[in-house]
Amino acid sequence: MFLNLNKKNMLRKIYVGLLLTFLTTKLVFFCLKHV
């Protein structure tokens, strides 16, 4: 049970990290286009 919960937590962290990276790169590209 605890191991499963820990795994889910880790997956969520990875997912959030990827999402943040994606959003920041998108934002950077958007800014570069409009300069």
CYANA upper distance limits for C-alpha pairs under 8 A (distance plus 0.5 A):
  1 MET  CA      5 LEU  CA      6.76
  2 PHE  CA      6 ASN  CA      6.61
  3 LEU  CA      7 LYS  CA      6.65
  4 ASN  CA      8 LYS  CA      6.76
  5 LEU  CA      9 ASN  CA      6.69
  6 ASN  CA     10 MET  CA      6.70
  7 LYS  CA     11 LEU  CA      6.67
  8 LYS  CA     12 ARG  CA      6.64
  9 ASN  CA     13 LYS  CA      6.75
 10 MET  CA     14 ILE  CA      6.74
 11 LEU  CA     15 TYR  CA      6.56
 12 ARG  CA     16 VAL  CA      6.57
 13 LYS  CA     17 GLY  CA      6.55
 14 ILE  CA     18 LEU  CA      6.66
 15 TYR  CA     19 LEU  CA      6.64
 16 VAL  CA     20 LEU  CA      6.58
 17 GLY  CA     21 THR  CA      6.68
 18 LEU  CA     22 PHE  CA      6.58
 19 LEU  CA     23 LEU  CA      6.64
 20 LEU  CA     24 THR  CA      6.59
 21 THR  CA     25 THR  CA      6.65
 22 PHE  CA     26 LYS  CA      6.64
 23 LEU  CA     27 LEU  CA      6.58
 24 THR  CA     28 VAL  CA      6.58
 25 THR  CA     29 PHE  CA      6.63
 26 LYS  CA     30 PHE  CA      6.59
 27 LEU  CA     31 CYS  CA      6.66
 28 VAL  CA     32 LEU  CA      6.63
 29 PHE  CA     33 LYS  CA      6.63
 30 PHE  CA     34 HIS  CA      6.94
 31 CYS  CA     35 VAL  CA      6.81
